[in-house]
Amino acid sequence: MTKEPQRKSIGASRNPASAEAILTAAEQVLIAKGYGGFTIDEVARRAKAGKPTIYKWWPSKTVLLLDVYLRQKSIILQSTGDIEEDLVAFIDAILTNWRETPSGHIFRSIIAESQSDEDSRKAITKFAIERQAETSFLILQGLKREKVRSSVDPIRVARWIGAYLWYQLLTDRVSLSAEEIRADVKIIVMGLANGRQL
């Protein structure tokens, strides 16, 4: 039986075709075998790529899975000037994505792995910090419009929102209604309002 050739690497730079094949293979392995059955060996076999190439671009399983997760996640931040509405829309979009795509299962597995593996913990910590910087955009817009107290630290608020979202995911509460989300967001907004209720 003739073996199919492996895809060629182009050194330190990612070959777009190889990278796409590896991410697609990783997604397929995860869907077919779950997190417990996910191995780099199987990803390499499906992608027709060498394990050294995979580890060069993704130094750990968690880093690879985070990229797979980001492929599943498509969230657009809206900034209408109404911070309550913007936060409700953002949280609802994240929960809907987790509920309706494999991304929720993927991310829950990554969090679980990070509890017992140091490299995974570092990877998800880096990922969380990057996401906090993105989420803080909504609070920064509120500051610019003077809808948020000037003393408020946007990153601290982003951490709270991230913790809130992770709690919903880890306790299987990703089906919150818009009304439930709004009730929780109002608690944030009341603490952020610039001397008056928004």
Rosetta silent file (secondary structure, phi, psi, omega in degrees, C-alpha in Angstrom):
SEQUENCE: MTKEPQRKSIGASRNPASAEAILTAAEQVLIAKGYGGFTIDEVARRAKAGKPTIYKWWPSKTVLLLDVYLRQKSIILQSTGDIEEDLVAFIDAILTNWRETPSGHIFRSIIAESQSDEDSRKAITKFAIERQAETSFLILQGLKREKVRSSVDPIRVARWIGAYLWYQLLTDRVSLSAEEIRADVKIIVMGLANGRQL
SCORE:     score description
SCORE:     0.000 S_00000001
   1 L     0.000  132.155 -178.372    0.000    0.000    0.000 S_00000001
   2 L   -82.079  127.464  178.177    1.388    3.408   -0.992 S_00000001
   3 L   -78.966  139.801  177.486    1.657    5.901    1.835 S_00000001
   4 L   -73.652  140.986 -178.012    0.303    9.373    1.164 S_00000001
   5 L   -68.337  146.795  174.778    3.028   12.027    1.329 S_00000001
   6 L   -76.061  154.306  176.211    3.202   14.327    4.309 S_00000001
   7 L   -71.297  145.072 -178.298    2.691   18.027    3.748 S_00000001
   8 L   -85.093  137.696  174.168    5.917   19.979    3.543 S_00000001
   9 L   -85.645  155.805  175.420    6.843   22.518    6.187 S_00000001
  10 E  -117.002   40.359  176.976    8.421   25.810    5.210 S_00000001
  11 L    83.116 -145.984 -174.718   10.460   26.220    8.356 S_00000001
  12 L   -67.047  -31.870  179.600    9.500   28.530   11.204 S_00000001
  13 E   -74.021  142.113  179.376    6.837   30.329    9.164 S_00000001
  14 L   -74.127  130.477  169.687    3.492   28.592    9.002 S_00000001
  15 L   -77.143  115.613 -174.985    2.552   27.126    5.673 S_00000001
  16 H   -53.926  -40.741 -179.314   -1.099   28.325    5.411 S_00000001
  17 H   -65.753  -42.695  179.286   -2.248   25.107    3.704 S_00000001
  18 H   -67.119  -42.845 -179.785   -0.560   22.919    6.329 S_00000001
  19 H   -61.249  -43.043  179.231   -1.819   25.053    9.211 S_00000001
  20 H   -64.449  -41.240  179.324   -5.385   24.865    7.884 S_00000001
  21 H   -63.904  -39.513 -179.766   -5.108   21.090    7.421 S_00000001
  22 H   -67.470  -44.646  179.649   -3.820   20.658   10.987 S_00000001
  23 H   -64.756  -40.234  178.198   -6.573   22.809   12.507 S_00000001
  24 H   -64.596  -43.412  178.848   -9.230   21.005   10.485 S_00000001
  25 H   -63.305  -41.786  179.295   -7.824   17.631   11.522 S_00000001
  26 H   -61.202  -41.706  178.449   -7.697   18.714   15.177 S_00000001
  27 H   -63.739  -41.789 -179.900  -11.333   19.775   15.005 S_00000001
  28 H   -65.436  -42.677  179.429  -12.310   16.454   13.411 S_00000001
  29 H   -63.328  -42.605 -178.821  -10.437   14.405   16.010 S_00000001
  30 H   -63.300  -42.910 -179.842  -12.035   16.357   18.839 S_00000001
  31 H   -67.682  -41.131 -175.857  -15.541   15.872   17.435 S_00000001
  32 H   -75.114  -38.224 -170.731  -14.975   12.185   16.673 S_00000001
  33 H  -118.640   -6.736 -179.029  -13.121   11.119   19.823 S_00000001
  34 L    75.960  173.748 -177.003  -13.733   13.817   22.409 S_00000001
  35 L   -64.249  -38.447 -178.153  -11.106   15.490   24.536 S_00000001
  36 L   -63.233  -29.765 -179.031  -10.086   12.225   26.211 S_00000001
  37 L   -99.263    6.832 -177.592   -9.283   10.645   22.855 S_00000001
  38 L   -79.971  122.150  177.526   -7.593   13.691   21.373 S_00000001
  39 L  -135.190  150.428  175.976   -3.930   13.071   20.527 S_00000001
  40 H   -65.723  -32.455  177.642   -1.349   14.904   18.458 S_00000001
  41 H   -58.222  -46.067 -178.483   -0.510   11.583   16.798 S_00000001
  42 H   -68.967  -36.908  177.113   -4.035   11.306   15.421 S_00000001
  43 H   -62.779  -45.156  179.897   -4.056   14.949   14.332 S_00000001
  44 H   -61.097  -41.336 -179.457   -0.756   14.430   12.503 S_00000001
  45 H   -63.261  -47.120 -178.054   -2.081   11.312   10.785 S_00000001
  46 H   -68.088  -36.382 -177.283   -5.262   13.015    9.572 S_00000001
  47 H   -84.140   -8.382 -175.223   -3.481   16.194    8.512 S_00000001
  48 L    56.394   44.490 -178.769   -0.633   14.262    6.842 S_00000001
  49 L  -125.545  153.914  177.530    1.754   16.451    8.811 S_00000001
  50 L   -78.799  144.573  177.541    4.780   15.659   10.938 S_00000001
  51 H   -58.846  -38.653  178.309    4.480   15.919   14.716 S_00000001
  52 H   -58.888  -36.638  178.350    7.583   18.197   14.868 S_00000001
  53 H   -64.206  -44.413 -179.931    5.779   20.641   12.573 S_00000001
  54 H   -61.775  -46.597 -177.551    2.699   20.653   14.800 S_00000001
  55 H   -71.148  -22.235  176.527    4.750   21.172   17.963 S_00000001
  56 H   -68.387  -39.516 -176.537    6.776   23.922   16.269 S_00000001
  57 H   -91.806  -29.933  179.342    3.614   25.943   15.662 S_00000001
  58 L  -131.419   96.764 -171.873    1.571   24.751   18.666 S_00000001
  59 L   -66.120  -11.329  176.384    3.899   23.869   21.578 S_00000001
  60 L  -148.975  163.866  178.682    1.173   22.047   23.508 S_00000001
  61 H   -59.279  -38.711 -178.324   -2.162   20.344   22.967 S_00000001
  62 H   -64.829  -42.148  179.379   -3.907   23.193   24.773 S_00000001
  63 H   -61.333  -41.486  177.659   -2.413   25.856   22.491 S_00000001
  64 H   -63.736  -45.121 -178.363   -3.630   23.894   19.464 S_00000001
  65 H   -66.613  -31.537  176.500   -7.087   23.450   20.954 S_00000001
  66 H   -64.891  -36.792  175.910   -7.331   27.155   21.747 S_00000001
  67 H   -68.272  -37.702  175.622   -6.801   27.868   18.046 S_00000001
  68 H   -62.749  -42.394  178.610   -9.466   25.286   17.197 S_00000001
  69 H   -59.829  -43.852 -178.765  -11.746   27.010   19.698 S_00000001
  70 H   -66.147  -26.963  174.990  -11.170   30.406   18.087 S_00000001
  71 H   -66.981  -30.887 -179.147  -12.164   28.936   14.716 S_00000001
  72 H   -82.892  -20.296 -171.845  -15.522   28.027   16.248 S_00000001
  73 L   -98.826  124.001  178.707  -15.972   31.370   17.955 S_00000001
  74 L  -136.522   92.097 -176.542  -17.247   34.318   15.943 S_00000001
  75 L  -120.680  129.148  177.694  -18.272   37.219   18.155 S_00000001
  76 L  -110.116  121.310  177.395  -18.549   40.817   17.010 S_00000001
  77 L   -72.548  128.732  174.567  -18.471   43.496   19.691 S_00000001
  78 L  -106.707  142.355  179.728  -21.157   46.104   19.169 S_00000001
  79 L  -132.219   94.562 -175.300  -20.837   49.561   20.665 S_00000001
  80 L   -95.196  -11.214 -174.702  -24.089   51.471   20.411 S_00000001
  81 L   102.214  -15.190  176.510  -23.501   53.885   23.271 S_00000001
  82 L  -103.149  100.443 -171.825  -25.874   51.988   25.568 S_00000001
  83 H   -63.773  -33.460  178.178  -23.519   50.025   27.791 S_00000001
  84 H   -64.365  -48.553 -179.680  -26.267   47.837   29.225 S_00000001
  85 H   -63.056  -39.666 -178.876  -27.494   46.792   25.792 S_00000001
  86 H   -65.768  -40.723  178.925  -23.948   46.245   24.551 S_00000001
  87 H   -68.657  -40.863  177.855  -23.043   44.003   27.498 S_00000001
  88 H   -60.720  -46.134 -179.381  -26.275   42.002   27.188 S_00000001
  89 H   -62.767  -41.275 -178.803  -25.643   41.497   23.459 S_00000001
  90 H   -64.887  -50.295 -178.626  -22.021   40.482   24.066 S_00000001
  91 H   -63.935  -42.785  178.995  -22.792   37.954   26.814 S_00000001
  92 H   -61.718  -39.698  179.958  -25.741   36.529   24.903 S_00000001
  93 H   -64.443  -42.061  178.996  -23.558   36.094   21.789 S_00000001
  94 H   -63.507  -49.020 -178.085  -20.874   34.213   23.746 S_00000001
  95 H   -63.583  -39.513  178.420  -23.387   31.900   25.438 S_00000001
  96 H   -63.010  -42.601  178.767  -25.202   31.262   22.152 S_00000001
  97 H   -62.314  -44.241  178.638  -21.912   30.375   20.463 S_00000001
  98 H   -63.348  -35.633 -176.064  -20.995   27.973   23.259 S_00000001
  99 H   -77.210  -37.104 -169.742  -24.446   26.417   23.109 S_00000001
 100 H  -101.902   -3.660  177.024  -24.840   26.058   19.341 S_00000001
 101 L  -131.080  169.089  177.340  -21.319   25.075   18.245 S_00000001
 102 L   -67.926   -4.672 -173.339  -18.699   22.630   19.593 S_00000001
 103 H   -60.826  -35.604  179.954  -16.805   25.619   21.023 S_00000001
 104 H   -63.799  -44.653  178.538  -18.406   25.332   24.468 S_00000001
 105 H   -64.067  -41.426 -179.924  -17.347   21.709   24.850 S_00000001
 106 H   -61.121  -48.399 -174.899  -13.864   22.520   23.557 S_00000001
 107 H   -68.956  -37.088  177.187  -13.340   25.399   25.968 S_00000001
 108 H   -61.792  -39.799  178.705  -14.702   23.479   28.946 S_00000001
 109 H   -65.756  -39.713  179.299  -12.210   20.693   28.184 S_00000001
 110 H   -63.723  -43.281  178.146   -9.347   23.187   27.938 S_00000001
 111 H   -60.720  -42.960 -179.934  -10.242   24.671   31.332 S_00000001
 112 H   -61.645  -44.332  179.835  -10.352   21.187   32.837 S_00000001
 113 H   -61.513  -35.847 -176.892   -6.919   20.327   31.396 S_00000001
 114 H   -67.827  -16.146 -179.221   -5.431   23.523   32.808 S_00000001
 115 L   -75.814  -18.943 -176.704   -6.238   22.391   36.347 S_00000001
 116 L  -125.931   -0.634 -177.559   -3.679   19.576   36.215 S_00000001
 117 L  -129.546  123.058 -173.771   -1.156   20.645   33.580 S_00000001
 118 H   -65.176  -42.385  179.248    1.187   23.604   34.060 S_00000001
 119 H   -62.992  -38.682  178.096    1.711   24.310   30.349 S_00000001
 120 H   -65.751  -39.492  179.233   -2.048   24.288   29.806 S_00000001
 121 H   -62.421  -43.597  179.681   -2.531   26.656   32.734 S_00000001
 122 H   -63.941  -41.087 -179.039   -0.025   29.109   31.278 S_00000001
 123 H   -64.138  -43.855 -177.408   -1.653   28.906   27.842 S_00000001
 124 H   -75.132  -28.223  175.124   -5.160   29.560   29.116 S_00000001
 125 H   -65.118  -45.198  176.857   -3.933   32.348   31.405 S_00000001
 126 H   -60.590  -43.976  179.409   -2.357   34.084   28.404 S_00000001
 127 H   -60.695  -45.133 -178.266   -5.546   33.516   26.412 S_00000001
 128 H   -63.141  -40.958  179.262   -7.701   34.976   29.220 S_00000001
 129 H   -62.952  -41.866  178.421   -5.537   38.101   29.474 S_00000001
 130 H   -63.901  -41.075  179.920   -5.827   38.667   25.723 S_00000001
 131 H   -67.984  -35.370  178.370   -9.620   38.243   25.849 S_00000001
 132 H   -61.814  -38.927  179.367   -9.873   40.663   28.797 S_00000001
 133 H   -63.247  -36.224  178.446   -8.159   43.317   26.722 S_00000001
 134 H   -71.560  -46.205 -178.190  -10.763   42.817   23.995 S_00000001
 135 H   -62.959  -33.834 -177.779  -13.765   42.792   26.347 S_00000001
 136 H   -63.375  -14.815  178.002  -12.582   45.965   28.077 S_00000001
 137 H   -55.010  -41.452 -179.199  -13.281   47.786   24.795 S_00000001
 138 H   -62.433  -39.367 -179.756  -16.964   48.041   25.754 S_00000001
 139 H   -71.912  -38.270  177.389  -16.091   49.670   29.074 S_00000001
 140 H   -60.457  -38.941  177.660  -13.614   52.029   27.406 S_00000001
 141 H   -64.783  -36.700  176.152  -16.378   53.183   25.075 S_00000001
 142 H   -65.655  -37.114  176.332  -18.552   53.873   28.112 S_00000001
 143 H   -63.622  -43.191 -179.228  -15.749   55.933   29.631 S_00000001
 144 H   -62.761  -34.209 -178.264  -15.423   57.976   26.443 S_00000001
 145 L   -90.508    4.148  179.707  -19.155   58.694   26.459 S_00000001
 146 L    60.537   34.040  174.537  -19.061   59.519   30.198 S_00000001
 147 L   -96.756   -7.819 -177.715  -21.492   56.682   30.922 S_00000001
 148 E  -127.575  140.168  178.632  -18.966   55.034   33.238 S_00000001
 149 L   -56.224  140.135 -177.482  -17.238   56.512   36.280 S_00000001
 150 L   -64.856  -20.896 -178.473  -13.740   57.727   35.458 S_00000001
 151 L   -82.405   -6.903 -176.720  -12.333   55.695   38.383 S_00000001
 152 L   -74.936  133.447  177.127  -13.482   52.391   36.857 S_00000001
 153 L   -93.243  111.395 -177.287  -10.725   50.081   35.596 S_00000001
 154 H   -56.798  -36.138 -179.286  -11.967   48.464   32.336 S_00000001
 155 H   -66.455  -38.822  177.996   -9.705   45.414   32.758 S_00000001
 156 H   -62.277  -41.091  178.402  -11.136   44.684   36.213 S_00000001
 157 H   -65.475  -41.767  178.581  -14.650   44.795   34.786 S_00000001
 158 H   -60.185  -37.198  177.615  -13.570   42.544   31.907 S_00000001
 159 H   -63.616  -41.175  179.782  -12.257   40.033   34.456 S_00000001
 160 H   -63.486  -44.001  179.632  -15.621   40.021   36.207 S_00000001
 161 H   -63.814  -41.743  177.457  -17.451   39.445   32.940 S_00000001
 162 H   -61.418  -43.765  178.743  -15.038   36.645   32.034 S_00000001
 163 H   -62.684  -40.686  178.080  -15.551   34.988   35.421 S_00000001
 164 H   -60.450  -45.653 -178.849  -19.321   35.298   34.994 S_00000001
 165 H   -66.486  -44.712 -179.539  -19.171   33.655   31.558 S_00000001
 166 H   -62.419  -37.363  178.275  -16.857   30.853   32.653 S_00000001
 167 H   -60.623  -44.970  179.469  -19.183   30.117   35.587 S_00000001
 168 H   -60.761  -40.997 -179.182  -22.129   29.731   33.214 S_00000001
 169 H   -66.709  -47.614 -174.321  -20.106   27.381   31.009 S_00000001
 170 H   -73.192  -18.790  177.919  -18.728   25.217   33.804 S_00000001
 171 L  -107.237   14.041  175.987  -22.125   24.864   35.503 S_00000001
 172 L    58.002   47.799  178.256  -23.956   24.150   32.238 S_00000001
 173 L  -119.654   42.323 -177.450  -25.974   27.362   32.284 S_00000001
 174 L   -84.635    2.689  179.392  -25.332   28.490   28.717 S_00000001
 175 L  -103.991   28.434  178.044  -29.072   28.625   27.946 S_00000001
 176 L   -60.334  141.975  176.135  -29.791   31.767   29.965 S_00000001
 177 L   -78.038  164.121  177.942  -32.594   33.889   28.576 S_00000001
 178 H   -59.894  -34.690  179.780  -32.031   37.504   27.559 S_00000001
 179 H   -66.112  -40.641  178.475  -34.036   38.545   30.624 S_00000001
 180 H   -66.466  -41.831  178.386  -31.757   36.570   32.957 S_00000001
 181 H   -62.390  -44.808 -178.486  -28.668   38.025   31.327 S_00000001
 182 H   -61.378  -39.938  179.449  -30.103   41.535   31.577 S_00000001
 183 H   -61.073  -39.647  178.399  -30.842   41.095   35.287 S_00000001
 184 H   -71.581  -41.029 -179.626  -27.201   40.168   35.896 S_00000001
 185 H   -63.142  -35.080 -179.951  -25.869   42.960   33.662 S_00000001
 186 H   -59.647  -31.731  177.805  -27.920   45.535   35.561 S_00000001
 187 H   -63.601  -40.794  177.338  -25.896   44.679   38.655 S_00000001
 188 H   -66.115  -48.856 -173.408  -22.731   45.643   36.760 S_00000001
 189 H   -62.045  -39.673  179.683  -24.266   48.746   35.250 S_00000001
 190 H   -61.877  -30.294  177.892  -25.554   50.089   38.541 S_00000001
 191 H   -82.348  -14.411 -177.621  -21.985   49.919   39.812 S_00000001
 192 H  -101.947  -21.223 -171.926  -20.627   51.642   36.711 S_00000001
 193 E   -55.838  140.206 -177.154  -23.165   54.411   36.187 S_00000001
 194 L   -86.580   72.340  174.997  -21.723   57.915   36.303 S_00000001
 195 L    81.206    1.889  178.393  -23.854   59.363   39.097 S_00000001
 196 L  -158.094  159.124  179.327  -27.161   58.246   37.641 S_00000001
 197 L   -75.553  136.026 -179.739  -28.923   55.116   36.492 S_00000001
 198 L   -79.257    0.000    0.000  -28.441   54.341   32.801 S_00000001
